[in-house]
Structure formats: structure tokens, C-alpha cells
């Protein structure tokens, strides 16, 4: 689906004249002030846009399917078989978000930065900054969450018993190898991403399909196994399911790197999310049927138990699953390193983030953003492994990833809703009704994600937002001094009290 069914009416620029965009000429009257003001040569354009629809789809799958899939069935089992229905509902919500991001990329002239660009185009610099800030925080904190699980599988694969310092050194490998691949260029990153997607997708799909031949109905628990109300069971399942679908926006965030983004972002987002949803539902259901419920809820490696049920007495089952998890984790870290970088680069190019984040080398790689986006989770993991207090803070930040990504989702959804109910589009009957339905459900879905995160997490997200406001105040003051942002008119200071 695309927003091409509605024809926007040109609007006047909302950014101040002379707004930074990396050099070049300033947009004139009637042009979109948020459009790119630099033009690349055809050769450099091809280098910058290295992701075709298949690579962009691989990026979406690789960002969604990380290491969490290998523990998700055990968490879902704690809620009962109702969790499969919850997973299905959230999968539908994620796919509608994928459609939404495709529509927005097609409509917004400069969609560089994805969710940040949508909010800035519709609501201005302040909303764009807050959206980008929230997404940048959750993306590098999410990398810390992924690498912590990845370390577990690395030690399991090689049979290591590591202390805190050794685990941190392993985590550094998981963070800096993807950073090095991204520094080598987008083409190298895309190639590595495609390889790791195949290495993890096919084995998991094998379990999800072949495993049904070994399923025993007695292994499935009751509909509600939470020990509480139906609502509490939904809460258990929703938390892990919501976290598992973060990454649906990967192609939208990297729109500048995608060839023909107006067409391919939507396709890659929907295809990647759909395939990931099928994989999640198949594997979660089959593992529940392969492993006895009381065993499943008490294990941290449900796929090892599943392989033992399919192939009894196979000592290689644990090693095989650990190897698949290691490949899956490193692929997810590779993709998310790009997302961290592209988010900060897009904001910085609009002078709404420190300017070094927009620095690019001759391969159009935002190297400073890669380095900072890798140093931050590296320090966070050092804190987590060396101090109990640090581990607590780390856990809080992991919980924040869900609600902090819900805010950009919400801003994107209301940006589209604003457009649909404004006078900038021509009514096209059922097409308008269809797009209104997608936008409205996306708004409600984003609100539900925030609500399901819990009061404590929402409170902590508010603190993160307030910290971001401090940076915005300083950046906006600089922009006013340079004449890049309009200064508010103050009452002249009086010479007398």
C-alpha cells in the first residue's frame, strides 16, 4: 500500500531560511525546506544507496530477529497458549506499522532518518529532535541488551566459564566486529547482513516446520498459565512480543541507503516483518509442543530442549543452537549498528544534533556516529559486568527500549493521521478510509505499547526525555546565534526596576 492514492497540496516551508543541510543552495519559495539541499553525483548516489529491496528486507529481518527469539518460547509459555494469540495480534500491529512507514517514506520529500524525518516534516524541528533522540537512545541501549544475550551463547558454544571482565571482553568483540564491518562501508555491511540472515533464518524455519512431526499435544499448557487474571497473562506475553518486533522500522531509518526508497522501503518493511512474524509464530508454537510445559518455563535455552525432543541423545543439539544464536546475534548487532549511526547522522545533518555525527568519509560512512554508538554500549556493558548497581541500571535501560521506541512509532502515526485529516490531500473514498484505518490502529498500537510497559518504565522514559531537552536547549541556542533558527521576541529589558 502507498500514500500515492492521495495527492498532497504543496505547502510553504516550515524551516527557517538558511537551515543547515550540509552545504549547497538554500531552498527557495515553494520548495520543501526539509528536502535535501545537496546533490550527489550518479556514481556517489549509487555508492550511498547500496541497499536494494532484498538487502533492505534482510536488514529488517536481521534487526527484528536477534537473540531474543531463542528464549521467547519459554517466556510465552509462562502465560499459556493464549500467548500465541497475543503474539499474532502484535505481529499484525507491527505489519501495519510497516505499511505506515512505507506510506510516509513515499509522501515525505526528505525521509532521511525515517521516523525522525516524518515527525520533523509534519510538526517541526522540536518534535523531530525528540523523536530522533528517543530512537537513538533505545537503539544503542538495545545493542547492549542484544550483546549481553550474545555473550551467553558464545560462552555456551565454546564451553567457557568467564568472569565479569572476561564476559565484557567477549561483549566488546560482539560490539566492535559489527562496528568494523559498518566502517568498511554499507555494501560490506549489507553482504554480512544477508549472510547472517540466512544462517539464522533457515535453521529456525527447519525447526518451525519439521518440528511439527514430533509435537505432542500433552506438552501444551492451559490457555492461561499465568496464575492470575487474563489481563496479567496478556501482560507477560505482550512484553516479550513487543520487544521482539522492534526493528520493523529498519528500512525506514536507513532510507538514504535504500535504492528507490519511495517504493522499496514499504516493500522491505512489510516483507521483512511478515517473514519474521511467520518465523516467530511457527517456532514459538512448535517449541511449546515439543517441550513439556513445566520444563519449558524453567529453561533459558528452550531450543536445546526442543532439539533433544526431536533427536533424542544428540549431544550436538546444544552446540548447534548456540552457533545459530551467535550468528543471529552478530547479525542483529550489525544491523542495529547501522540504525544507531543513521539516526544520529540524519539529525546532525539538520543541525539538531552535535555536528560531528554528520561527518562522513569518502564511502559515505558516518564514522563518528559508529564510534560513539559503539563506545556507549561498551561502557554500559563494563558497568553491567563489574558492578551490581551498573547491572540494575542496565536492566532499567533494557526495559526502556520498548517505551522509548513507542514514542517514535506514535509520532510517525500521528504525523500520517494529521496529513490524512488535513486539506493537503484529495479524498479518494475507500482509499482514504483504508489509510485512516492504518494510521488510527498504529496510533492505538503505539499507545498500548507504552501502557503495557508499566508505570516505572514510563517514568524512566520521561527522565530520558528531559535529559534530551537539555541538549536541545543548548543546540537551539547555538542555532539562534548563527541565525539558523528564529529567535523569540522578548520584552526589552528596562533600565529601571
N, C-alpha and C positions, 0 to 999 in steps of 0.2 A: 504494500500500500504506500501511497505517496501523497504529499500535500499538493501535488501538481493539479489536483482536481479543483483547486481554488486559485484564483489569480490575485496576488497581492496588489494593492494600490500603492505606488511609490510614496514614501514618507520623507519628511525632512530629516536631515542629520540630527542626531541627539548628542553627538560628541562635540567637544569644543574644537574650533579650527586649530589646526596645527597639532592635533593629538598625535603622539608618537606611534610609529608603526615600523620603525626600522629604516627610515630614510625615504627618499623618493618625493613625490609630489603630494600635496595635500588635496583630499577630495574636494571637488567643487560643489556648488549648489546643486541639489537634486541627486547627488550621489550618496551612497551609504557611507557614513563616516566611520563605520566599523569594518568596512571592507579592507582587504589588504592594500597597502599603498606601495608595495614593491612588486616587481615582476621578475620572475626567474627566466633565464633562457630555456629553450625547449630541452636542452641536454641536462641542465641543472634541475629543471622541473621533473624530469624522468628519474633523476637520482633521488630527489626528495620524496617523490611519490613511488616508493618501491613496493608497496603492498597492493597486490591485485585482490580480487574477491576471494580467492582460495586462501591466500596468506592472511587476509583480514579475518576470514572465518576461523582460521587456525588460531589467530590471536585471541578471538573471543572465546573459543573453546579452551585454549590454554590458560586464559585468565580466570574462567569460571571453574574449571576442573583442576583443582590443585591437590593438596594432600588431605584436605578435609573429607573428600569422598571416601577415604579408606577407614574413617571412623564414624561417618554419618549413620550407617545402618544400626550401629549399637545405640546411638543416641535416640534415633527414631523408634527403636524397639521399646525404649523406656516409656513411650507414650502409647504404644499399642499399634494395631494395624490401621487405626484412624490416621496415623502419621503419613501414610501413603496418600490419603486423600488431601491432607494439608500440603504435602509436597507437590501434588498435582495442581492445586489451586495457586500456589506460589509460582509454579512454573508458568501457568497461564498469565499471571501478573507480570512476570519477567518478560514473556514474549510480547505482551502489549507494550511494555517499555521499549523493547527492541523496535517495534513498529513506530513508536513515538519518536525515537532518536533518528530513525530514517526519515520521517516526515520533517523534522526540524532541520536536519542537515540539508535537505532538498530546498527548504524555504529560506534559511538564514544565509545571506550572501557570504559572510565570513564565519564559517563554522569551525575555524581552527581552535582547538581546545574543547570542542564538544559541549558538555554541559555548562561550562563557564561561558562559552560564547553565546549559547542560547539565552541565558539569563541576562547577560550584558546587552545583547541586541534588543531585548524586549523591555528591560527595566533600568538600564544604565550601568555605569561603572560600579557603583556601590554594591548592587545586587550581584553583578558579575564577579566582583572580588570575593564576596562572602561565599559564593558557590564554589569558586576555584579554591579558596582557602580550605574549606571543609573537605573537598575532594582530595587535595594534596596531602592533608593530614592523614586521612584514612588510608590513602594508598601506601605511604611509606610505613605507617604503623601496621597495616595489613601485611606488608612484606616481612615484618618482624614476626607476626603470627605464623605465616607460612614457613619461615625458616626454622622456627622452633619445633614444628612438627617434622620438618625435613630432617633435622638433626637426629630425631628419634629413629627414623627409618635408616639413616646412614649407619648409626651405631648398631642397629639390629642386623643390617646387611653384612657387616664385617665382623660382627660379634665383639665389638669393643665395649669396654666399661670405662667410660670417660668421666672425669671430674668436671667441675664447673668451668674451669679455664679451658680445658680441652674441648668441651662442648661449644664454648664461644669460638674457638679457633675453627671448628668444623662449620659453625654458623657463618663465619667470615668467608669461607670457601663458597657456601651457598649464596651469599650476597654478592661477592665480588666477581665470581665467574660470569654471572649474567651481566654485571656492570661492564666487564671487559668486552663481552660479546656486543653489547649495545654501543660501546665506544668504537668498535670496529666498523659500525655502520648499520643502517636499517636493513640492508639486504642480508647481511650476515645474521642479524637478529631474526629476520623472517625465516631464513633457512633453518636455523636452530629450532625455532618455534615449531615449524612444520614437522621436523623430525621427532621432537618430544611429544607432540600431539599424537602421532601415530603410535609411538612406543607405549603410551598410556591408554589410548582410546581402544585399541584392538584387544588387548588382554582383558580389559574391563568389559568390553562388549561380549567377549567369549564367555565370561562368567555369567553375564546377564542373559545370554541365550541358551548356552549348553547346560547351565546350572539348573534349568527348569526340569531336566530329566531326572534330577536327583532330589528334588524338593519333596518334603514330607509335610502334609497339611497339619500334623500334630505339633510341628515346631512353631507355627504362627501363634502369637499370643492373642488375648482378647482384644476387642475393639478399643477399649480404654484400659491401659495398664498403668496409668499414672498414679493410681491410688487416691485420686482426688476427683474433682469435677471434670466435665468435658472441656471446660474452658482451660483448666490447668494443663490438660493433656495437649490441647492445641498450642498452648504457650511453649511447652517443651519441644514439640516438633517444629514450630514456626521459627524458633531461634536459630537452630542449625540449618534449616532450609533457607531462610533469608540470607544468612551469611554465605551459603553455598552458591547463590546465584549472583553475588557481587562480581562484576566483570562483564555483564551484559552490555555495558556502555563502552567497551574497549575500542571498538571500531570508530565510534563517535569521537572519543577523546583524541584519537590519532588520525582524524580526518585529513590533516595536512599530508600525511604519509600514504594515504589511500588514493589509488588511481580512480578517477571519475567518482568522487565521493558522493555526489548527489544521487547516484544510482547504487553504488556498491556498499556504502555504509549501512543502509537499511537492509540490503540482502544479506550481508555478512552477519549483522547483528541478529536478524531473525533466524537464519540458518544455524549459526553457532549456538544460539540459545536453545533452539529446538532440539538439536542433536544432543546437547548437554542434558536437557531435561529428560529425553528418552533414556540416555545412559543412566542418569540418577534413578529414575523410576524402576528400570529393569534391575539394576544391581541391588538397590535397597530391598526390593521385594524378594528377589531370589535369595539373598543372604538371610533374610528373615525366615525363609522356608528351608534353608539348608542347616541352620544352626538352631539348636534348642533355645527357647526364649531365655531361660534362666542363665544359660551360658553366654548368650549374645549380649545381654545388658551388663555383664561383668567383665567384658574383654575390651582391650584397647586396640586389638587387631582382628576385627571380625572377618576379614577376607582370608586370613590364615585358617581360621576355623572353618570357613566355607570350603576352602580347597581340601582340607582334611576330610570333610564330609563327601566331597566329590571323588577324591582319590585317597582313600584310607592308606595310612602307612607310607606316605610320600614325604620324606624328610626335606625335600627341596621346596615344599609349598611356601614355607615362611621366607626363604631366601628369594623366591620368585616374586612374591608380593612386595617384599621390601625393595627389590630392584625396580619394580614398576612404580612404586611410590616415590623413590628417589628421582626417577626420570620425570614423573608427573610434577613433583615439587620444583625441580630445577627449571622445568618449562614454564611453570606458573610464575616463578621469580623472574625469569627472562622477560615475560610479557609485562609484568607489573612494573619492572624497572623502566620500561618504555613509557608506561602510563604515568608514572611519577614524573618523569622528565618532560613529557609533552604537556602535562598540565601546567607545570611551573613555567615552561618556555612560553606558552601561549599568553599567560597572564603578564609575564615580564615584557613581552614584545609590545603590549599595550601600556607599558609603564605603570602597571598596577601591582608589581612585584619587584624586588630588587633586580636591577638591570643585568647583573652577571648571569642570571638564569636564562637569559635570551642569547647568550654568546653561543655561536655555532662555529664548528670547524669547516674545512673545505668539503667534508662529506655531509654537511648539513646536520651534524650531530650536536645536540645541546650538551656538551661535555660537562659544563659546570653543574647543570641540573642533575646529571647522572651521578657525579661525585658526591654532591650534597645529599641527594636522595638515597645514597648507599651508606654514607657516613652516619646519618641519623639512626637508621635501624641497627647499624653495627654498634653504636654507643648504647642504644636501648637494650640490645641483647647482652652486652657486657654488664650492664646494671642488673638485668634479669638473672644472669647466671651467678653473679658474685654477691648479691645482697638479697635478703628476704624482702626488704622494702621495695627494692627495684622490681622484684618479681610481681609484687602486688600492683605496682604502678603499671607494669607491662600488661597484666591481666585486665586492668581497667581500660587501657588503650585498645586492647583487642576487642573488648566489648563495645568500645566507641565506634569501631569501624562500621557497624551496621547503621547506627543512627546518624553518623556523620555523612554516610553516603546517601541516606534517605533524604537529607536536606537538598543536595543537588538534584536528585530524582524529582523531588517536589517542585523545585524551582523550574525545572525543564517542563514539567507537566503544566504548571500554571502559565508559563510563557506561551505554550501552544494554546491553552484554553483562552488566554487573553486575545490572541490573534483570531481565533475562531468566532468569538462573540463581538469582535470589533467591526468597523466598517471597512477594513482593509481587504476583505475577501468578498467574493461574489457567491451568493447562496447557490448551491447545486443540489438541492433536495436531499435525497438519502445519503449522498456523499458527505454532506455536512453533518448529518446525523451520525454517520459512521465515525467520522473523525472526532466529533464531540464525545462519542461514547468511549473511544480510545483515550482521549485526554482526561475525561472525568474519572474513568477507572484508574488511570495512572495516578491522578491526584489522590484518590481514596486509598490506593495501594501504598503510596509513599507515606501517607498519614498513619496507616495501620502499622507499617514497618516501624515508625517512630514510637507509636503507642506500645507495640509488642516488645520494644527494647527495655522497658521498665523505667521507673522514676529515677533511679540512681544514675543510669546511663544517660538519660536525657539531661539531667542536672550537670553531669560532667561535660556533655556536649556543649551546653551553654557556656561553661568556663572556657572551652576551646574557642568558641565563637568570640567571646570577649577578648581573649588574647589576640585573636586575629584583628579585632577592631583597633588595637593599639598600633599594630603595624600599618593598617590602612590610614590612620590619622597622620602618622609620620610621612608616609608616601604621598598622601594627598596634599600635605603642607608643602612638600617639595614641588609637586606639580603646580601648585598655585604660584610659588615663587618664580617658576620658569614660564609661567603663562600658559601652561598646558591644561589647566582646569580653571573654570570660572570661580572667582573669589566672591563670597557672600558680601552684601553691602552692610557695613556696620554703622552704628550711630557715631558720628565724630566725637572724639574724646574732648571733654570740656576742660577748660583751663582752670576752672574753679570747682570746689566741692559743693 
